[in-house]
């Protein structure tokens, strides 16, 4: 396994370490705005990372780490928002250089909640819903996917919740459904369930519509979210697999450690991810 220390050593470390520099937090030295030039995937942030912050505070943190894609949570844009509120929200994001690319996760326990979720996504103007539906409601979700021509990515939650604990639980349920029914691949929760997130990324590539980028301290229920370079998941190997499967969606950092003071951990994780992408870029000469 490639550890954080061995990766930094073998890659020369300079670029990856530069991404962790305190200057990035101070706003005096901008981070690179994209992964390696040839990568199809985008780096974003899952809105849940900012559960304790107002929208302007969240956008300020995104500006400091130079990330421009956000999965929208309803505590920043309520499900019952009207057209004027949504327009104001989008203008606020635009002014900050941020695009809201999806909504969710949204829990859906009734057909009415499914109706509300799809109407919300339509009003917001996105084509991807990250959802957590009751399993018996999947046929109704599929009906709405066809009606609205949207992709629906079911979020997984690891061993803590029986509903959708890992990637295979979702894929087994939707594999014979509309191809727009798929997975929000929370790689950390997949690992905590005891599965291999890198193998699952390859195995289920066609049904993975969104990724919650994170690392965890242990591949067990006791594992906790940590800075991206400090956990048990081999991030360089994960990036290599993203390239192998030609993943072209968002990898949205979901940072759940220090959630009342997350900026340092977010900045380190963003810097590490960009360092990995650059240092492992195909064709890059090794030091």
C-alpha positions as CSV (number, residue, x, y, z in Angstrom):
1,X,0.0,0.0,0.0
2,X,1.2,3.5,-0.8
3,X,1.2,5.5,2.4
4,X,1.1,9.2,2.6
5,X,4.8,9.3,3.7
6,X,6.0,6.9,1.0
7,X,4.0,8.7,-1.7
8,X,5.5,12.1,-0.8
9,X,9.0,10.6,-0.6
10,X,8.8,8.7,-3.9
11,X,7.2,11.5,-5.8
12,X,9.8,14.0,-4.6
13,X,7.2,15.5,-2.4
14,X,7.7,19.1,-3.5
15,X,4.4,19.6,-5.4
16,X,2.3,17.6,-3.0
17,X,3.7,19.4,0.0
18,X,3.2,22.7,-1.7
19,X,-0.5,22.0,-1.8
20,X,-0.4,21.7,2.0
21,X,1.3,25.0,2.6
22,X,-0.3,27.3,5.2
23,X,-0.3,30.1,2.6
24,X,-3.2,28.4,0.9
25,X,-5.3,29.0,4.0
26,X,-4.2,32.6,4.3
27,X,-5.2,33.2,0.7
28,X,-1.8,34.5,-0.3
29,X,-0.9,31.7,-2.7
30,X,-3.7,30.1,-4.8
31,X,-3.8,26.4,-5.3
32,X,-4.1,25.0,-8.8
33,X,-7.7,25.2,-10.0
34,X,-7.9,21.8,-11.7
35,X,-6.4,18.3,-11.4
36,X,-3.9,17.2,-14.0
37,X,-4.6,18.7,-17.4
38,X,-5.7,15.4,-19.0
39,X,-8.0,14.3,-16.2
40,X,-11.7,14.1,-16.9
41,X,-12.9,14.3,-13.3
42,X,-13.4,17.5,-11.4
43,X,-12.7,18.3,-7.8
44,X,-15.6,19.6,-5.8
45,X,-16.9,19.7,-2.2
46,X,-20.0,18.0,-0.8
47,X,-22.2,20.5,0.8
48,X,-22.5,18.5,4.0
49,X,-18.9,19.5,4.8
50,X,-20.3,22.9,5.6
51,X,-23.3,21.8,7.8
52,X,-22.3,24.3,10.5
53,X,-21.8,27.3,8.2
54,X,-23.9,29.7,6.3
55,X,-23.5,29.8,2.5
56,X,-21.3,32.9,2.4
57,X,-18.9,31.3,4.9
58,X,-18.9,28.0,2.9
59,X,-18.1,29.9,-0.3
60,X,-15.3,31.8,1.4
61,X,-13.7,28.5,2.4
62,X,-14.1,27.2,-1.1
63,X,-12.4,30.3,-2.4
64,X,-9.5,29.9,-0.1
65,X,-8.8,26.3,-1.4
66,X,-9.7,27.3,-5.0
67,X,-12.5,24.7,-5.5
68,X,-15.3,25.5,-7.8
69,X,-18.0,22.8,-7.7
70,X,-20.5,22.2,-5.0
71,X,-23.1,19.5,-4.3
72,X,-26.0,21.6,-2.9
73,X,-27.4,20.7,0.5
74,X,-30.9,21.8,1.5
75,X,-29.6,23.7,4.6
76,X,-28.1,26.2,2.1
77,X,-31.0,26.1,-0.4
78,X,-34.2,24.7,1.2
79,X,-36.4,22.2,-0.6
80,X,-39.3,24.6,-0.8
81,X,-37.2,27.5,-2.3
82,X,-39.1,29.5,-4.9
83,X,-37.8,30.7,-8.3
84,X,-36.5,34.0,-6.8
85,X,-34.7,32.4,-4.0
86,X,-33.1,29.9,-6.4
87,X,-32.0,32.7,-8.8
88,X,-30.4,34.6,-5.9
89,X,-28.7,31.4,-4.7
90,X,-27.2,30.8,-8.2
91,X,-26.1,34.4,-8.5
92,X,-24.3,34.1,-5.1
93,X,-22.5,31.0,-6.3
94,X,-21.6,32.6,-9.6
95,X,-20.2,35.7,-7.9
96,X,-18.0,33.3,-5.9
97,X,-16.9,31.4,-9.0
98,X,-18.8,28.2,-7.9
99,X,-21.1,25.9,-9.8
100,X,-23.8,23.8,-8.1
101,X,-23.7,20.6,-10.0
102,X,-26.1,18.4,-8.0
103,X,-28.4,18.4,-5.0
104,X,-28.3,16.1,-2.0
105,X,-28.2,13.8,-0.3
106,X,-31.9,14.0,0.1
107,X,-33.6,11.3,2.2
108,X,-36.8,10.0,0.6
109,X,-39.1,7.8,2.6
110,X,-42.4,8.4,0.8
111,X,-43.6,9.0,-2.7
112,X,-44.4,12.6,-1.8
113,X,-40.8,13.2,-0.7
114,X,-39.6,11.7,-4.0
115,X,-41.9,14.0,-5.9
116,X,-40.6,17.0,-3.8
117,X,-37.0,16.0,-4.5
118,X,-37.4,15.8,-8.2
119,X,-39.3,19.0,-8.5
120,X,-36.6,20.7,-6.3
121,X,-33.9,19.5,-8.6
122,X,-35.8,20.6,-11.7
123,X,-36.3,24.1,-10.2
124,X,-32.6,24.3,-9.1
125,X,-31.6,23.4,-12.7
126,X,-29.4,20.3,-12.1
127,X,-29.6,16.9,-13.7
128,X,-28.2,14.8,-10.8
129,X,-29.9,14.0,-7.5
130,X,-28.0,12.3,-4.7
131,X,-30.7,10.5,-2.8
132,X,-31.3,8.0,0.0
133,X,-34.6,6.3,-0.9
134,X,-36.4,3.5,0.9
135,X,-35.7,0.4,-1.1
136,X,-39.3,-0.4,-1.7
137,X,-39.7,2.9,-3.4
138,X,-37.1,2.3,-6.1
139,X,-39.7,1.5,-8.8
140,X,-41.2,4.9,-8.1
141,X,-37.8,6.6,-8.2
142,X,-37.2,4.9,-11.6
143,X,-40.5,6.3,-12.9
144,X,-39.4,9.8,-11.9
145,X,-35.9,9.4,-13.4
146,X,-37.6,8.6,-16.7
147,X,-40.2,11.4,-16.4
148,X,-37.6,14.1,-15.5
149,X,-34.6,12.7,-17.5
150,X,-32.4,12.9,-14.4
151,X,-29.7,10.7,-13.0
152,X,-30.3,9.5,-9.5
153,X,-27.3,8.5,-7.4
154,X,-28.0,6.5,-4.2
155,X,-25.6,7.5,-1.4
156,X,-24.1,4.7,0.8
157,X,-23.5,5.0,4.5
158,X,-21.3,2.1,5.6
159,X,-22.0,-0.2,8.5
160,X,-23.8,2.4,10.6
161,X,-27.1,2.2,8.6
162,X,-28.7,-1.0,7.2
163,X,-30.1,0.9,4.2
164,X,-27.5,1.1,1.4
165,X,-24.4,0.2,3.5
166,X,-22.0,-0.3,0.6
167,X,-21.7,-0.1,-3.2
168,X,-22.8,-3.6,-4.0
169,X,-26.1,-3.1,-2.0
170,X,-27.0,-0.3,-4.4
171,X,-25.8,-2.0,-7.6
172,X,-27.7,-5.2,-6.8
173,X,-30.9,-3.2,-6.4
174,X,-30.6,-1.0,-9.6
175,X,-28.7,-3.2,-12.0
176,X,-31.8,-4.1,-14.0
177,X,-33.3,-0.6,-13.8
178,X,-32.9,2.4,-16.0
179,X,-29.2,3.2,-16.5
180,X,-29.7,6.6,-15.0
181,X,-30.2,4.9,-11.6
182,X,-26.8,4.6,-10.0
183,X,-24.5,5.3,-7.1
184,X,-23.0,8.1,-5.1
185,X,-19.8,6.3,-4.2
186,X,-18.8,7.3,-0.7
187,X,-15.4,5.6,-0.8
188,X,-14.8,6.0,3.0
189,X,-18.1,4.3,3.9
190,X,-17.4,1.5,1.4
191,X,-14.0,0.9,3.1
192,X,-15.6,1.1,6.6
193,X,-18.0,-1.7,5.5
194,X,-14.9,-3.8,4.8
195,X,-15.0,-3.6,1.0
196,X,-12.2,-2.4,-1.3
197,X,-13.1,1.0,-2.7
198,X,-10.6,0.9,-5.5
199,X,-11.8,-2.5,-6.8
200,X,-15.4,-1.3,-6.4
201,X,-14.7,1.9,-8.3
202,X,-13.6,-0.3,-11.3
203,X,-16.3,-2.9,-10.9
204,X,-19.2,-0.5,-10.7
205,X,-17.8,2.3,-12.9
206,X,-20.8,2.5,-15.3
207,X,-23.2,3.2,-12.4
208,X,-21.1,5.7,-10.4
209,X,-22.4,9.2,-11.0
210,X,-20.8,11.0,-8.1
211,X,-18.0,10.4,-5.6
212,X,-17.7,11.5,-2.0
213,X,-14.0,11.8,-1.7
214,X,-12.7,10.9,1.8
215,X,-10.3,8.8,3.7
216,X,-10.9,6.9,7.0
217,X,-8.7,5.9,9.9
218,X,-9.7,2.2,9.7
219,X,-11.4,-0.2,7.3
220,X,-14.0,-1.0,9.9
221,X,-17.1,0.4,11.6
222,X,-14.7,2.2,14.0
223,X,-13.0,4.1,11.2
224,X,-13.4,7.9,11.3
225,X,-13.1,10.4,8.5
226,X,-9.7,12.0,8.4
227,X,-7.5,14.2,6.2
228,X,-7.3,12.6,2.7
229,X,-3.7,11.7,2.9
230,X,-3.7,10.2,6.5
231,X,-6.1,7.3,6.2
232,X,-6.0,3.6,5.1
233,X,-7.3,4.1,1.5
234,X,-4.5,4.3,-1.1
235,X,-5.3,7.6,-2.7
236,X,-2.7,7.4,-5.5
237,X,-4.1,4.0,-6.5
238,X,-7.7,5.5,-6.4
239,X,-6.6,8.4,-8.7
240,X,-5.0,5.9,-11.1
241,X,-8.3,3.9,-11.2
242,X,-10.3,7.1,-11.9
243,X,-8.1,7.6,-14.9
244,X,-8.4,3.9,-16.0
245,X,-12.2,4.0,-16.0
246,X,-12.2,7.5,-17.5
247,X,-14.5,8.8,-14.7
248,X,-15.7,12.2,-15.8
249,X,-17.9,13.3,-12.9
250,X,-17.1,15.1,-9.7
251,X,-14.9,13.9,-6.8
252,X,-16.4,15.9,-4.0
253,X,-14.5,16.1,-0.8
254,X,-16.8,15.3,2.1
255,X,-14.8,16.3,5.2
256,X,-16.4,15.2,8.4
257,X,-13.6,15.7,10.9
258,X,-13.5,19.0,12.9
259,X,-16.8,20.0,11.3
260,X,-17.0,23.2,13.4
261,X,-13.5,24.2,12.2
262,X,-12.8,22.3,9.0
263,X,-10.8,24.7,6.9
264,X,-7.3,23.3,7.8
265,X,-8.4,19.8,7.1
266,X,-10.1,20.7,3.9
267,X,-7.1,22.7,2.7
268,X,-4.7,19.8,3.5
269,X,-7.0,17.3,1.8
270,X,-7.4,19.4,-1.4
271,X,-3.7,20.1,-1.5
272,X,-2.9,16.4,-1.1
273,X,-5.3,15.3,-3.8
274,X,-4.0,17.9,-6.3
275,X,-0.4,16.8,-5.4
276,X,-1.3,13.2,-6.1
277,X,-2.9,14.1,-9.4
278,X,0.1,16.1,-10.5
279,X,2.8,13.7,-9.3
280,X,1.1,10.7,-10.9
281,X,0.1,12.3,-14.1
282,X,0.8,10.0,-17.1
283,X,4.1,10.9,-18.8
284,X,5.4,12.9,-15.9
285,X,9.1,12.3,-15.4
286,X,10.0,10.9,-12.1
287,X,12.6,12.7,-9.9
